[in-house]
Amino acid sequence: MRYNVAHLLTEPVGSARGHYVDEEILLEIGSKARVKGYLRLVHLDRGIWVRGELETEVDITCSRCLRSFSQSIKSPLSEEFLTLTSTKCVVIPPALEFDEGSLRLTEHHIVDLGDTVRQALIISEPMKPLCRTDCGGLCPICGGDKNFNICRCEKSTVNSKLTRLADLLTQYGE
């Protein structure tokens, strides 16, 4: 996802361009995803501000039953890309240089959103994804999927660390 913003940088501060996104990107190693959305690029006094919302469909694993399923992910994007040269090839004085970790335009005034979009989408993935809200998960005794099988395993209501106390309770009664 690369956009040449040289022409936008020649316009007055506050000028903007809109771009519809429909591209395939590499989310994780061996995992590609089609990203769709709308981005607005705004000329600032120090560079370009990119904002918008992107959406993709990813294959993800349920945290309860470990089944793979597809989930839609939406991610807002708001990043500032700074420039160290003007469109007239004039180097900006060192007093105006920016932090080492800031995002920058390339020397040819290209905004490269590939890594920024990838990180935003990965951060937007749910921490504990569920295939459905009432997912039964796996039986802790036999390992069966409770969504498809009725588990007949004996369920112990007493914590294994407290079994000795439970024995005493049944022996002497309440």
C-alpha positions as CSV (number, residue, x, y, z in Angstrom):
1,M,0.0,0.0,0.0
2,R,2.0,2.9,-1.3
3,Y,0.7,6.3,-2.3
4,N,2.7,9.1,-4.0
5,V,1.8,12.3,-2.2
6,A,4.2,14.7,-4.0
7,H,1.4,16.5,-5.6
8,L,-0.6,16.8,-2.4
9,L,2.5,18.3,-0.7
10,T,2.6,21.1,-3.3
11,E,-1.0,22.1,-2.3
12,P,-1.9,24.3,0.7
13,V,-1.8,22.9,4.2
14,G,-5.2,21.2,4.9
15,S,-5.6,19.9,1.4
16,A,-6.8,16.3,1.3
17,R,-7.2,13.3,-1.0
18,G,-9.3,10.2,-0.6
19,H,-8.4,6.7,-1.6
20,Y,-10.5,3.6,-1.6
21,V,-8.5,0.5,-0.6
22,D,-9.0,-3.0,-1.9
23,E,-5.7,-4.7,-1.7
24,E,-4.2,-8.0,-0.5
25,I,-1.5,-7.7,2.2
26,L,0.6,-10.1,4.1
27,L,-0.7,-10.2,7.7
28,E,1.5,-12.9,9.2
29,I,4.0,-15.3,7.7
30,G,2.1,-17.3,5.1
31,S,-1.2,-15.5,5.8
32,K,-2.6,-13.0,3.3
33,A,-5.8,-11.0,3.7
34,R,-7.8,-8.7,1.5
35,V,-8.1,-5.3,3.0
36,K,-10.9,-2.9,2.1
37,G,-11.8,0.5,3.3
38,Y,-11.3,4.2,2.8
39,L,-8.3,6.4,3.6
40,R,-8.1,10.2,3.7
41,L,-4.6,11.7,3.3
42,V,-4.4,15.3,4.6
43,H,-1.4,17.7,4.0
44,L,0.0,19.0,7.3
45,D,2.7,21.5,7.8
46,R,5.1,18.6,8.8
47,G,3.9,16.0,6.4
48,I,0.8,13.8,5.7
49,W,-1.8,12.6,8.1
50,V,-3.5,9.3,7.1
51,R,-6.8,8.4,8.7
52,G,-9.6,6.0,7.9
53,E,-11.0,2.6,8.7
54,L,-10.0,-0.7,7.2
55,E,-11.7,-4.0,7.2
56,T,-10.6,-7.6,6.5
57,E,-11.7,-11.2,7.0
58,V,-9.2,-13.4,8.8
59,D,-9.1,-17.1,9.7
60,I,-8.7,-17.3,13.4
61,T,-8.8,-20.1,16.1
62,C,-11.5,-20.2,18.8
63,S,-9.9,-19.9,22.2
64,R,-12.4,-22.4,23.8
65,C,-12.9,-25.2,21.2
66,L,-9.8,-24.6,19.1
67,R,-11.8,-24.7,15.8
68,S,-10.8,-22.5,13.0
69,F,-13.3,-19.9,11.8
70,S,-13.5,-16.8,9.7
71,Q,-14.0,-13.4,11.5
72,S,-14.4,-9.8,10.2
73,I,-11.9,-7.3,11.7
74,K,-12.3,-3.5,11.5
75,S,-9.5,-1.3,12.4
76,P,-9.3,2.5,12.6
77,L,-6.1,4.1,11.3
78,S,-4.7,7.5,12.2
79,E,-1.0,8.1,11.5
80,E,1.2,11.0,10.7
81,F,4.0,10.6,8.2
82,L,6.6,13.3,8.5
83,T,8.8,14.6,5.7
84,L,12.4,15.7,5.9
85,T,12.5,17.2,2.4
86,S,10.2,19.6,0.6
87,T,8.8,18.9,-2.8
88,K,11.3,21.4,-4.1
89,C,14.1,19.1,-3.0
90,V,15.1,21.4,-0.2
91,V,16.4,19.7,2.9
92,I,14.6,20.8,6.1
93,P,17.0,22.3,8.7
94,P,18.2,20.0,11.5
95,A,16.3,22.1,14.1
96,L,13.1,20.8,12.5
97,E,14.1,17.1,12.5
98,F,11.8,14.6,14.1
99,D,12.0,11.7,16.5
100,E,13.8,8.6,15.5
101,G,10.6,6.4,15.9
102,S,8.3,8.6,13.8
103,L,6.9,7.5,10.5
104,R,8.4,9.2,7.5
105,L,7.7,9.7,3.9
106,T,10.3,8.3,1.5
107,E,12.7,10.7,-0.2
108,H,10.4,10.4,-3.3
109,H,7.3,11.5,-1.2
110,I,5.8,8.0,-1.0
111,V,3.5,7.0,2.0
112,D,4.2,3.3,2.6
113,L,1.2,2.0,4.7
114,G,2.0,-1.7,4.4
115,D,3.5,-2.3,7.8
116,T,1.3,0.3,9.5
117,V,-1.9,-1.3,8.2
118,R,-0.6,-4.8,9.1
119,Q,0.2,-3.8,12.7
120,A,-3.2,-2.0,13.1
121,L,-5.1,-5.1,11.9
122,I,-3.1,-7.5,14.1
123,I,-3.7,-5.3,17.1
124,S,-7.5,-5.2,16.3
125,E,-7.7,-9.0,16.4
126,P,-9.6,-10.2,19.5
127,M,-7.4,-11.5,22.4
128,K,-9.8,-14.4,23.1
129,P,-11.6,-15.1,19.8
130,L,-14.8,-17.1,20.1
131,C,-16.5,-19.0,17.2
132,R,-19.8,-18.1,18.8
133,T,-20.8,-16.4,22.1
134,D,-22.2,-19.7,23.6
135,C,-19.2,-21.8,22.6
136,G,-19.0,-24.8,25.0
137,G,-15.3,-25.4,24.6
138,L,-13.5,-28.6,25.2
139,C,-14.1,-31.1,28.0
140,P,-11.2,-30.9,30.5
141,I,-11.5,-34.6,31.1
142,C,-11.9,-36.3,27.7
143,G,-11.0,-33.4,25.4
144,G,-14.3,-33.7,23.4
145,D,-15.8,-30.7,21.8
146,K,-18.9,-29.8,23.9
147,N,-20.4,-27.9,20.9
148,F,-21.1,-31.2,19.0
149,N,-21.0,-34.0,21.6
150,I,-22.8,-34.4,24.9
151,C,-20.0,-35.1,27.3
152,R,-20.8,-37.9,29.8
153,C,-17.7,-37.4,31.9
154,E,-18.1,-37.3,35.6
155,K,-17.8,-33.8,36.7
156,S,-16.2,-33.2,40.0
157,T,-17.5,-30.1,41.8
158,V,-14.7,-30.3,44.4
159,N,-11.3,-28.8,43.7
160,S,-8.8,-31.7,43.7
161,K,-6.8,-29.8,46.4
162,L,-9.7,-29.9,48.7
163,T,-10.8,-33.6,48.3
164,R,-9.4,-34.5,51.7
165,L,-11.7,-31.9,53.3
166,A,-14.6,-33.1,51.2
167,D,-14.0,-36.7,52.6
168,L,-14.0,-35.3,56.1
169,L,-17.3,-33.5,55.5
170,T,-19.0,-36.6,54.2
171,Q,-17.5,-38.7,57.0
172,Y,-18.7,-36.5,59.9
173,G,-21.7,-34.9,58.1
174,E,-22.6,-31.2,58.3
